[in-house]
Amino acid sequence: MPSAIVTRDLRKNYRVASRAPGLKAAARALFNRTYKDVHAVAGVSFSIEPGERVGFLGPNGAGKTTTLKMLAGLLHPTSGEARVLDYEPRRRATDFLKQITLVMGNKQQLLWDLPPAETFALNRAIYEIEPRLFNETLAEISQLLELGDLVNKPARQLSLGERMKCELCAALLHRPKVLFLDEPTIGLDVSLQATVRSFIRAYNERFGATVILTSHYMDDVAALCPRVIVIDRGALIYDGALTELVQRVRPDKRITVRLSRPVEKITLSSLGELVEHEPTRAVLQVKSNALQASVAALMALPLVDLSVEDPPLEDVMRDLFAAQRKGLA
Amino acid sequence: MPLVMLALWSAVARDAPVGAWTSQGFTAYYIVSLLVRLLTGSWVVWQMTMEIRQGALAMRLLRPLHPLVAYSAENLAAMPLRAAVSLPIMVVLLFTNGRAELTRDPLLLVAFPLSVVLSWLLWFLFQAIIGALALLVHSAVSIMEIWFGFFSVFSGYLVPLDLFPPWARTLADWLPFHLMLSFPVRTLLGRVTHGEVSALLSLQLAYVIALLVILRVTWRAGLRRYAAFGG
């Protein structure tokens, strides 16, 4: 089976006019404008197989959304190649648009003054979905997202979380084969984030759809994406398994211990780097290869509880970008 | 605006007709103008400019339905309600004040709705072209305002065109604006010959085709430049 998504040396430059503030500079800019080329995406190549769930990571302004928009056909690439389901996205062929969806956490497609059920009906007509299939999909999605009676309330009266659930439903009624999700959980509370995550996973497994997700919530990525693509300043800096990335950037583990009585700081810090210390609780950071020895030594202490975890993904990403910037400087 | 002009010109024409227009003639002219404006008016340029600036156009581009078709459908969908509110009032006004001014020529009565449909198309296409320019320039709304200035003068919106001095009349005939208002109004008032009607309907159609081509070119050029900023 051919890859679902392929990019080769994909680039997008924005031409941005720049001028100093003030009236004089404004007048000068009328006649002599200076432009700056911003390389939002500077030669990105990757391929994604059908059914994969891939996290697309990078700091703000790294070029994630620009890449997604090029893949969804909203932006024309400056150069390079993008193919999605063997279509050239920028041509926006009807058959192509019927097989993809782009959900942006900060944009909406629901008709503002009407209940979501009306948007669903409109999409049924626009995407030419068979009534039987439409009802079936709608029932299935409604159940997974617990939409219930929400679909009959005007969209403007829904809470952010309720609206996002309806947005997801509207975006998936035509059963797209490729899902571009740009910050789908932005602004949602923890339990709703979890609902959205498990829904995306269920949809992916049920329909074998390919999913690309960008998110600043590392929990989203950790829960959903076995593979991550990391870009910074428009360039690809990592493409591979999430676990391997963590291994490579932060080859250390965190040991959290709870103690029945206080233990001296010096005893603990001899076993690893002490990250947090309270009288009866401590967090230690140790190299992976020293983990066994440290745990064995800790067993000798008055332990109540001990757990070992990878460092938080946020820390991993911060270290990765810091190392990247240092390398470039 | 037509109502203000109506009051003004019917007062002027109370004692003696102005050109070919009696007081009653003016009344009928402005009421029919208002009717044509209500049936053909759309302000899609505002919607397009706003959606382009705020990035909402992205959501339209994602759907397998051309955004311009969607805009025109939304515009047409507002028509029945607009007509339901305004038509009865206007029909009553027209029949009480200017009935004698309306044409009874069956050919003109058939031509009138046709000319209104083509006027709507012309108006919509002009708006859409200016709206599509918002993809290329910063302030398409200013272009719209200039365009509307020309429209007000040269469409007969403010003054019937035959009251213009000859040179301005000639200019108005060369510009497309009269096809969007003056022509349908004159048709319903029976102030055009059969020959003129067929010539002007063909001219409307020619403009529609030309504008469609221009819109296509502008839209494509705009989308290539579209940056879909924000988010």
HADDOCK unambig.tbl for C-alpha pairs under 7 A between the chains (distance, minus, plus):
assign (segid A and resid 74 and name CA) (segid B and resid 58 and name CA) 6.47 0.50 0.50
assign (segid A and resid 74 and name CA) (segid B and resid 61 and name CA) 6.67 0.50 0.50
assign (segid A and resid 75 and name CA) (segid B and resid 226 and name CA) 6.71 0.50 0.50
assign (segid A and resid 75 and name CA) (segid B and resid 227 and name CA) 6.53 0.50 0.50
assign (segid A and resid 76 and name CA) (segid B and resid 224 and name CA) 5.89 0.50 0.50
assign (segid A and resid 94 and name CA) (segid B and resid 64 and name CA) 4.98 0.50 0.50
assign (segid A and resid 97 and name CA) (segid B and resid 62 and name CA) 6.40 0.50 0.50
assign (segid A and resid 97 and name CA) (segid B and resid 63 and name CA) 6.24 0.50 0.50
assign (segid A and resid 97 and name CA) (segid B and resid 64 and name CA) 5.45 0.50 0.50
assign (segid A and resid 98 and name CA) (segid B and resid 64 and name CA) 6.26 0.50 0.50
assign (segid A and resid 106 and name CA) (segid B and resid 231 and name CA) 6.84 0.50 0.50
assign (segid A and resid 109 and name CA) (segid B and resid 59 and name CA) 6.15 0.50 0.50
assign (segid A and resid 126 and name CA) (segid B and resid 64 and name CA) 6.66 0.50 0.50
assign (segid A and resid 126 and name CA) (segid B and resid 65 and name CA) 6.47 0.50 0.50
assign (segid A and resid 127 and name CA) (segid B and resid 64 and name CA) 6.56 0.50 0.50
